[in-house]
Amino acid sequence: MRVWSRPREVRPWLEILGSIILVLSCFYFFEWSAVGTAIQETPFRAVALSLVLGLVQVLIGFERWRSVLVRSQCPHSFWPTAKVYARSHLLNHCLPGPWAGDALRTIELGKESQYRKVLKTVVVDRLSLPLSIGFLFCLTWTTHFSILVFATISLALSVLLLSFHHHLLGRAVIYSVLLNIMTSIIFILLLGGSMAVTRDFVLVLPIFLFCLAVPISFNGWGIREWAAISLFHGMGFQEEELLAGAVMLGLVSFASAVGFVLLISSMTFIMRSHEES
């Protein structure tokens, strides 16, 4: 008798189903004509700057993984690693969960070195993101005793993990902090720039970033929109404005992944042309 014990095959479909339910609930509860109006009223300068920052964010993510590869002494040059990361990053935006892109990184680079060593770099790369969010919790909530205990525990766990694998995790966590800061800046730009920055807004940002990191939906769709509405409503924003900002944040993230693939492909083509000539 066959026992149903393959959750890895079922989990992607659960993430897709979760995203569909969350997105459809947004259609049901909110007026999408107002959301469309809010998107149209977003300044072109803010959207363009968000796209540029999104591309820089992908570059930081690549440099984070590359720093782990270098410290792990994996013999891979810059451009092959960049091409593999570009394809895997885009794949993570097209499929539920980061597992397909992580598997691609492990398989492609594991051909030239040990698969176990490359897999370890991917795990460290992924682990640095929640650690950086815990660090941001400590920075933003130290004045609130109700969250101070949680922040202290997060910091203690971060220190323990950093001391255990300091040669791998140390710089990766720093890069992940920069990534989360870039995500926050992009979201603030899409919501209206400096007008969105208040003390309460900054305090809630780490919780919003944590919701984005939870792999329970298709590339964050659905949970990102509901998290924005639930956390930032009542801070001077309309629900439709927050929903529009969250949708544009997802679109900017996907466009940045596509732009990074095009950038790496064009640079590779130019380099080959120079070598042939």
C-alpha positions in Angstrom: 0.0 0.0 0.0 1.4 3.4 -1.0 1.5 6.0 1.7 1.1 9.6 0.8 4.4 11.0 2.0 5.6 13.4 -0.7 4.8 16.8 0.7 7.5 18.5 -1.5 5.3 17.7 -4.6 2.2 18.9 -2.9 3.6 22.1 -1.3 4.0 24.1 -4.6 0.3 23.5 -5.4 -0.7 24.6 -2.0 1.2 27.8 -2.4 -0.5 28.4 -5.8 -3.9 27.7 -4.2 -3.1 30.0 -1.3 -2.1 32.9 -3.6 -5.2 32.4 -5.8 -7.5 32.5 -2.7 -5.7 35.6 -1.2 -5.7 37.5 -4.6 -9.4 36.6 -5.2 -10.3 37.8 -1.8 -8.6 41.2 -2.6 -10.9 41.4 -5.7 -13.9 40.7 -3.5 -13.2 43.1 -0.6 -11.7 46.1 -2.4 -12.7 48.3 -5.3 -10.2 47.6 -8.0 -11.1 50.6 -10.1 -9.7 52.7 -7.2 -6.6 50.5 -7.1 -6.1 51.1 -10.8 -6.5 54.8 -10.3 -3.9 54.7 -7.5 -1.5 52.9 -9.8 -2.0 55.4 -12.5 -1.4 58.3 -10.2 2.0 56.9 -9.1 4.6 59.3 -10.4 6.7 57.9 -13.3 9.8 59.0 -11.6 9.0 56.9 -8.6 8.3 53.8 -10.7 11.5 54.3 -12.8 13.6 54.8 -9.7 12.0 51.7 -8.1 13.0 49.6 -11.2 16.6 50.8 -11.0 16.7 50.1 -7.3 15.1 46.7 -7.9 17.9 45.8 -10.4 20.5 47.0 -7.8 18.7 44.8 -5.3 19.1 41.7 -7.5 22.8 42.6 -7.9 23.2 42.7 -4.2 21.5 39.3 -3.9 23.9 37.9 -6.4 26.9 39.4 -4.6 25.6 37.9 -1.4 25.6 34.4 -2.8 28.9 35.0 -4.6 30.6 36.0 -1.4 29.4 32.8 0.2 30.8 30.8 -2.8 34.2 32.6 -2.5 34.4 31.9 1.2 33.5 28.3 0.6 36.3 28.0 -1.9 34.1 27.0 -4.8 36.0 27.3 -8.1 33.6 29.3 -10.1 34.3 32.4 -12.2 32.1 35.5 -12.1 30.1 35.3 -15.4 29.1 31.7 -15.2 28.0 32.2 -11.6 26.1 35.3 -12.7 24.3 33.5 -15.5 23.2 30.7 -13.2 22.0 33.1 -10.6 20.0 35.1 -13.1 18.2 32.1 -14.4 17.5 30.7 -10.9 16.3 34.1 -9.7 13.9 34.5 -12.6 12.7 30.9 -12.1 11.9 31.6 -8.5 9.6 34.4 -9.7 7.8 32.1 -12.2 7.3 29.0 -10.0 6.0 28.6 -6.5 8.6 28.7 -3.8 12.4 29.2 -4.2 13.1 25.4 -4.4 13.3 25.2 -8.3 15.8 28.1 -8.5 17.9 26.7 -5.6 17.9 23.3 -7.2 19.1 24.9 -10.5 21.9 26.7 -8.7 23.0 23.5 -7.0 22.9 21.3 -10.1 24.5 23.8 -12.5 27.5 24.7 -10.3 27.7 21.3 -8.7 28.8 19.8 -12.0 32.2 21.5 -11.6 32.6 21.0 -7.8 31.0 19.1 -5.1 27.2 19.2 -5.0 27.2 19.2 -1.2 29.4 22.2 -1.0 27.3 24.2 -3.5 24.1 23.2 -1.7 25.6 24.4 1.6 26.2 27.9 0.0 22.6 28.0 -1.2 21.3 27.1 2.3 23.5 29.8 3.9 22.3 32.2 1.3 18.7 31.5 2.2 19.3 31.4 6.0 20.8 34.9 6.0 17.5 36.5 5.1 15.5 35.6 8.2 18.5 36.4 10.3 18.7 39.9 8.8 15.0 40.4 9.5 15.6 39.5 13.1 18.4 42.1 13.2 16.1 44.7 11.8 13.6 43.8 14.5 16.2 44.6 17.1 17.0 47.9 15.5 13.4 49.1 15.3 11.8 47.7 18.4 14.4 48.3 21.1 12.3 51.1 22.7 9.3 48.8 23.1 9.5 46.4 26.0 6.7 44.2 24.7 8.8 43.3 21.7 12.2 43.6 23.4 12.2 40.0 24.6 11.5 38.7 21.1 14.2 41.0 19.7 16.7 39.8 22.3 16.0 36.2 21.4 16.3 36.9 17.7 19.6 38.7 18.3 20.9 35.8 20.5 20.0 33.2 17.9 21.7 35.4 15.2 24.9 35.6 17.2 25.0 31.9 17.8 24.5 31.1 14.2 27.0 33.7 13.1 29.6 32.4 15.6 29.0 28.8 14.3 29.5 29.8 10.6 30.9 33.3 10.8 33.1 32.8 7.8 30.0 32.2 5.6 27.0 33.9 7.3 28.6 37.1 8.5 28.8 38.9 5.2 25.7 37.2 3.8 23.6 38.7 6.7 25.0 42.2 5.9 24.0 41.8 2.3 20.5 40.6 3.4 20.1 43.6 5.6 20.9 45.8 2.6 18.3 43.8 0.5 15.6 44.4 3.1 16.4 48.1 3.3 16.2 48.3 -0.5 12.8 46.6 -0.4 11.6 49.1 2.2 12.8 52.0 0.1 11.1 50.7 -3.0 7.8 50.2 -1.1 8.1 53.7 0.3 8.7 55.2 -3.1 5.7 53.5 -4.5 3.5 54.7 -1.7 4.5 58.4 -2.1 8.1 58.8 -1.1 9.0 60.6 2.2 5.3 61.3 2.9 5.0 57.6 3.8 7.8 57.6 6.4 6.5 57.9 9.9 7.7 56.4 13.2 4.9 53.9 13.3 5.5 53.0 9.6 9.2 52.2 10.3 8.3 50.1 13.3 6.0 47.9 11.3 8.3 47.5 8.3 10.2 44.5 9.8 6.9 42.6 10.3 6.0 43.4 6.7 9.4 42.1 5.5 8.9 39.0 7.6 5.6 38.3 5.9 7.3 38.7 2.5 9.8 36.0 3.5 7.3 33.4 4.6 7.0 30.9 1.7 3.3 30.2 1.9 2.2 31.8 -1.4 3.2 32.0 -5.0 6.1 34.5 -5.0 4.5 36.4 -2.3 1.4 37.3 -4.2 -1.6 37.6 -2.0 0.2 37.6 1.4 2.1 40.7 0.4 -1.1 42.6 -0.4 -2.9 41.5 2.7 0.1 42.2 4.9 0.4 45.8 3.5 -3.3 46.4 4.1 -3.4 44.9 7.6 -0.2 46.5 8.9 -0.2 50.0 7.4 -3.9 50.8 7.3 -4.7 53.7 9.6 -1.3 55.4 9.1 -2.7 57.9 6.6 -3.2 55.5 3.7 -6.3 54.2 2.0 -6.7 50.5 1.6 -6.6 50.9 -2.2 -3.4 52.8 -2.0 -1.7 50.1 0.0 -3.0 47.4 -2.3 -1.7 49.3 -5.3 1.7 49.8 -3.7 1.9 46.1 -2.8 0.9 45.0 -6.4 3.5 47.4 -7.9 6.1 46.1 -5.5 5.5 42.6 -6.8 5.7 43.8 -10.4 8.9 45.7 -9.8 10.4 42.6 -8.3 9.5 40.5 -11.3 10.7 43.2 -13.8 14.0 43.4 -11.9 14.5 39.7 -12.3 13.8 39.9 -16.0 16.1 42.9 -16.3 18.9 41.1 -14.6 18.7 38.2 -17.0 18.7 40.7 -20.0 21.7 42.5 -18.4 23.8 39.4 -17.9 22.8 38.1 -21.4 23.7 41.3 -23.1 27.0 41.6 -21.3 27.9 38.0 -22.2 27.1 38.7 -25.8 29.2 41.8 -25.9 32.2 39.9 -24.3 31.9 37.1 -26.8 31.8 39.6 -29.7 35.0 41.3 -28.4 36.7 37.9 -28.1 35.7 36.8 -31.6 36.9 40.1 -33.1 
